Amino acid sequence: MTDFCRAAPAPQRPPPEIDRPFRAVLRENFFADGASAAMTFAVLAFLALVLPPLWRFLIEDAVWRAPDGALCRAPGAGACWAFIAAKTPFFHYGSYPPSQRWRVDLAFVLAAATIFWALWPGARGKSLAAFGFFVVLPVAGFALLSGAPVLGLPRVGTNLWGGAMVTLLVALTGIVVALPGGALLALGRRSSLPALRLLCAGTIEFARGAPLIAVLFMANAMLPLFLPPDWAPDRLLRPLFGMALFASAYMAEVVRGGLNAVAPGQSEAARALGLSRVAALRLVVLPQALAAVIPAIVNNFVPLFKDTTLVAIVGIFDFLHTVDIARLDPRWAGPKIAATAYIFAGLFYLAFCLSMSAYARGLERRLAAGRSVRS
């Protein structure tokens, strides 16, 4: 027992941290040395030059209500938010029939509820939420948006779809397919079967080596050539397939990096406990691999959401395309109106991208806290 007795006093621990005054925190972070102070003053000077005119343009001199663009074209007028208010239904639904727009709202309420359920940290039934997101939601969403005469929902052609609904649809399709598709491609690339390994590696390298615009053009032009005329995919399904393939290829390399970060002993220990190879992969290896690459996964989802604007190249009316079309209305034509339209579009994409990044940072903190507790 003497081997486990302490032979020397335990080292002293530092006193617990106490709340520091605000001035100390400010000095430490912004005025720690000459370079830090110079950079702080430079940033403050830049903000002092930029923020006042930006505030006047966006808020003080802005036109909030107007029947047309005449007030927005007047000298001294600022941002034309009246244009945004007048065109909001078009930005949201495109040319979707007004009497059927409740179907779009219901589809995205279901999507938001499913995503909230799946991503909320304390929610129960995560497997059921994942099944609803990856299986039930695509079927229900397609029936609502496209129509189902059996259920009394008239058909609405995709040529009438547009705006934010198309942008969110393309982004959700890419996200839904990218993670499982990328995981399957990454596992196939690590397979011991040469044919499967070469097929997955070729798919990944082809999709990653070609620009997304080229992938969208090939999907739009070549998919109908491989199917019978009666089975030709819809004009919206073609870019969806190209976007899903492109996102899955990039996600495959992210997942492969996570798989390489998991020690081989994890899989061997799971097999020693009696788990099958598939069970060990699903329950032990993949959770650790995905947790290790969460920043890279979100880093793929953020540009994927922004790349949805490229579907306009093949004639799809996404959100940015509808904004660009709306500003050409002669009643609302004007340089300040166009500037307001693009500022609004930038805020739309910025809000979604910042939300994804904020959720990823919170998830990283929770995972790091869990690892520190277990260690």
TIMIPA-746893 format. One record per residue (C-alpha): x, y, z. Coordinates in steps of 0.2 Angstrom, whole numbers, plus 5000, padded with zeros to 4 digits. Each point is the difference from the previous one (the first is absolute). Layout:
<nodes>
XYZ...
</nodes>
This chain:
<nodes>
500050005000501550125003500250014981498450104999500450125014500550184995501850035005500050194997498750135002498750034986500550154989499050165004498650044988499750174994498650105008498349994991499750134987499050155005499050124990501250134993499550184998499450064982501550114998501249865003499249894987499950154988501950035002500549824999499049974984500150174990501550105007501249865006501450084990500450144987499549894985498349955008499650185005500450064982498949864992498650045013500050194995500149964982498549895001499150135010500450144987499449894986498349965009499950195003500150044982498949854993498649985013499250185000499750014981499549825000498750035014499350154991499849904984499349855008498950085014499950195001499750044981499249834995498350004992499049885010498350024991499650054982498849944986501550004988501850054998499750184997500450055018501549885000500750094984499950185008501650095005500649965017498949845002500949855008499649824999498349954993499349885012498350034992500649904985500549855011498350015009499150004983501049864993500149895015498749874994501049984983501649995010499249865010499049904988500550054983498549974988499249875011498150024999499450115014498649895005501249855003501450095009499449935017500749844994501750084999499850075017499549835007501449914992501350125007499250005017500149815000501850014995500450135014499249895013500949854994501750095000499750085017499549835007501649914993501250145005499350055017501349935013498849945013498649934988499549825001499849884986501550064990499949844989498150034996500450194996501449944988498849884992498850144998501350124993500849884988498549894994498350085005500450184997500549984981498549904996498850115009500850164993500049944983498149955001499650175007501150114988499749904984498249945003499149845003498349984992499649855010500150125016499150144991501550104997500150064982501649994990501250155000501349994987501850045005500150144987498950105012501149975015501350135005500750115013500549955018499049844999501149944986501650065008499549915017499449844990501749994991501050035016499049875010500149874986501950034999500249995019498849855002501049904986501750075004500349925017499449824997500650014982501750065005500249875014499649864988501250064987501450025014499649835006500149934982501650094997500749905015499349844995501149844997499049974984501050074986498550034988499050095014501550105005500450064982498250044997499950115015501750084998499650044982498350085004500850105014501450064989498950044985498750105010501450095009501050044985498650084990499350175004498250005007499450094984500749864989499149875011498450094999500150014981500449824999498649955011498850114990500549944983500649825003498849925012498649994988501149914988500249855012498249985003498449964989499150164994498549965012501249995015501050164996500250095016499250175003501050164996500250035019500549825004501550014989500950145009499549925016500949844995501550104995500050105016499849845010501549914991501150155002499650025019500249825003501749994992500750145011499249935015500849834997501750075002499550095016499349835007501549914994501150125010498949975015500249814998501950014999500050105016499149855010501349885007499949824992499949945018498250075002499449884986501049865007499350025017498350014994500249834990500849925015498450055010499049904987499450144989499949964981501050104988498550114995499450025018501850055005500050134986498350075004500150015019501950035003501050064986498850114990499450105015501850045005500550044982498550124997500350095017501850034996499650094983498550105005500850174995500549934983498249934998499250175004501450084989499349894985498250055004500350185000500750014982498749884995498650125005500850144991500449894985498149984997500150164990500849914986498549904996499450164991501349954986498849864995498450105001499549985018499250155008500950005017499950145013501450114993499349984982498350055006500850165008500950034984498449994990499050105012501150154999499750014981498250055003499850174991498950065015501449975012501650034989501450105007501849995007499550015018498649874998501349884992501250035014498649975013499649844991501749935001500350065018498449905004500649854991501750015009499150015017499049854995501549894997501050075014498649965013499949824995501949974999500350095017498649895008500949844994501750065006499350055017499249835002501649914995501050105013498749965014500149824995501950005001499950075017498849875006501149864993501650085007499150015017499549824999501749944996500850105014498849925012500349824994501950035001
</nodes>
